[in-house]
Every structure is written in structure tokens, then in C-alpha cells.
């Protein structure tokens, strides 16, 4: 589990594809005495397991499922990535609960400077829209952000200078693909209500004891 508060940006130093799977090595610049084999690290919002450690470099294996659902397969050597280590139970929850299980890939449709901040407009698959709410939380490439406006297949966020300068968003532009994870609470609520979604009316509310 993560918070969406990016600790630092690392740099991809090697990418290897093995059929439908692959592996990535990243220089995170961390003191790796605090990271062990088997630990979870969020890489651009994707929860990956550390399988290799050397100096300031760590390696992760990437499954076919992860490659199909995220933009990880598009990473190349030299590219920066957002990094966050797993949340400790004693840590402050500065962002929101982020699992690192990406729901889909969105596309930046607009990036405009407004005052000191930047406005980002994202297009997302329609299937993700029902778990997004205005003033709610969303993780974009592992960054916890607040939705300011919501459309049927889009949403808007405003990014403050602090966040922009400390994440890969400063390098992102129109047309770039990003990993999207919607709020876990919204997903559970949608799952619980889904059987009644089409038939929710006064009669079913009375039968269920709400009225």
C-alpha cells in the first residue's frame, strides 16, 4: 500500500523483454540498506517487487498482466520514473490510499499554466468514470491528485509547483500516456452496489429496509 506522495524520481537504466514478460532496472539513488529483496516499490504508480539489488540500483520483474494494463512496457533506458516505497503502518497518510494496482491508462489532452500551477486534462476509459468523483482522489503515475472537474471520459486536476518539480509531470505533455488508479473506496462501493445499479428504486429500498 502507498500514499501517492512521490518520494523521488529515479531513472531507468535497463529494460529487458522476455516474450510477454520483462524486467526493469532502476537507479533510485536510495540507501538500499532500507530496501530488501521482496519489498514493494511503486514505479510510476505500479506496485512492483524488488528482485535485484546492487549499490543504488534495484531490479523488478514485470508480468504480462502488468504490461497489458499499464504503460510500463513503454519505458526506455534513461527515462525518469516516480518512486515511492511501501507505506509503514506508523506513517502519516499524506495523500490517499493507493494500492499500486493500476486500473487503466489515460492520455494527457491538455497541459496549461494557470498562475503558479498547471492544469492537466486527462482522457480515461469510460469504464473508470464511475469510480471517479469531483473533489475525490486519483493516482496519476503514482501521484495523489484531487479531481477538480469530471466528465464522462475525462477529468481535470491542478498541480502545484512543488508536486510538478518533484515528479515526472514536469516532463509530461499533451498525448503522453499515464497510469491511472481510481480511489479504492469508490471501487468497493461500486462493487457492492453493482447488482442493484439497474434496479435501484423505491420498492427495492423498502425491501432492503432503508425506508
N, C-alpha and C positions, 0 to 999 in steps of 0.2 A: 504494500500500500504506500502511496505517495501523497504529496500535498499540492503539487503543481507549482511549487516555488522552486524554480531552477537554481541549482547551486552554482553551476558554472557551465561554460561551453567547452567541450573537448573537440578533438579533431580526429577524423577517420584516417588511419594510416594504411589500412589494407582491407580489401573486400575479396572474399572468395566465394564463388558459386559452385555448388555440387549438385547438379541436377535441379530439383525443385527446392533444395535447401541451401544453406550457406553459412558463412561465419564472417564476423567483422572484428577488426582490432582497432582500438581507440586509445589515443593518448589523452587521458583525463587530467593529467597534472596533479593528481591526488597523491597523498601519502598512503600507499597501498597497504600499510600495516593496519589500516582501519577497514580494509576490504578483504574478504576471503572468498575462496572458491565456493561457488554455490549461492553467493549473495545475489540479491536482485538489484538491478540498476535500471532506472528509466532513461532510455535513449530516444530523444525526440518523442517522448510520451509513450514509448513501447517498453513494457516490462520485460527485461532480458536477464538471463542468468550468467554470471561470471564463470567462465570455463578455463581462463588462462590469465596469468598474472606475471608481469616482469617489469621492474623499475616503475615507471609511471603509466605503463600500458596494461590494458586489460582486454580480454577477448570474450566474445559471446557467440553462441551458435544461434542460428535463426531457422525456424521451422518453415515448412511450406505454407502452413496456415497463416503465420505472421507475414510472410512475403505477399500473400494474396490479399490481406486485409489492410496493409499499411503501405507507407512509401519507403520503407526500409530498403527494399530491393533497388531503389533508385539512387541510394547513397554511393558516392565515389570517394576514392582516396583524396584527402586534402579538404574535404568538406567539414564545416563545423556542425556540431550536434549539441542539443541541450541535454544536460546530465543532472540527475537527482538520485541520491541514494535513498534506500527504503526508509520509511518513517519508523522511528522508535516510538513505543507506546508512551514514553515520557516526554516526547517532543511537543512543542506548540503546533497547532494546526493552522498555519498562516494562510493557506489557500482554501482548498476543499478536498474532500476525499477522492483521490484519483487512483484507480486500480492499475493503470498501465495496460489495460486490455482495450485496445483501440476499436471503436465501432465502425469506422469507415474513413475514407479520405475525402477532404474538402479541397476547394480551389479558391485562392485569393482572387476576388473580382475587382477590388479597389483598395488602394492604399493612399490616403491623403493626409497631409499635415494640417492639423487644426489647432491653432495655438501652440502650446508646448507638446501636445500629444499627437498621436497618429490615429486616424480612423481606419479600421480594416473591415471590409465587407467580404464575407465568405459565402460560397455556394456549397451546399451539402446535399447528400442523397435525401430524398423525401422521407425515406424510412426513419431517419434520425430526428425529424422535426417534432414528433410527438413527445420526445423526452427533453426538448429544449424549451425554456420559459424565459420571458423577459425578466431581467434582474437576477436570473439564476446563474449558475456556474457552468463553464465548459472548459475542457482542456484542449489546447491547440498546440501540437508538437510538444505536449507535456507541460504547457504553461497555463496556469489557472487564470482564467479571464472571466469577466462579468458581461453577460449579454445586455446590450442597451436597446436593441431593436431586433425583432424577429419576423421573418417572412415565411412563406410556405416551404421554400427550399433554400433559405438564406438567413444569415444573422449578421449583426454588426457589433463590434467591440471597439472600445477606445483604449489605447495602450499608452501608459505614462512613460516619460523619458527613462526612468530608472529601469523599468522592465525591458524597454526596447534595447537599451545599450548592453544589457546583461544576458540577452538571449539571441537566438538566430533570427528573430523577427526583424532585426535591423537590416538583415541581408535579404529578406524575403520581399517579393514584389508580385505584381499582377501576373496571374497564370500559374504561380507556384502551387504545388500540391502539398497539403499538410495533413497530419494525423489528427483526427477528431475523436475525443471521448466525451460522451454526454454524461450528465450527473447520474451517479449510481443510484441515488434515492429516487430520481424520476423513473429510472428503468424498472426498479422494483414495483413502484406504484403502477406503472403502465402494465406490467406483467400481471399483477393482482387483479386489476380491473378489466383486462382484455376479454375474458369470457362474457362479461356483461356489457361491453362497449356498445354493441349494436342494439341491445335490448334494455338499456337503462331507461326506465320510465317510472311513472308514479306507482304503477302496480308492483314492479319489482322492488321498489324502495319499501313499500308497505310489507311485502312478503319477507323481506330481509330484516324487518324490524327497525328500519330507520324512521318510519312515520307511524 
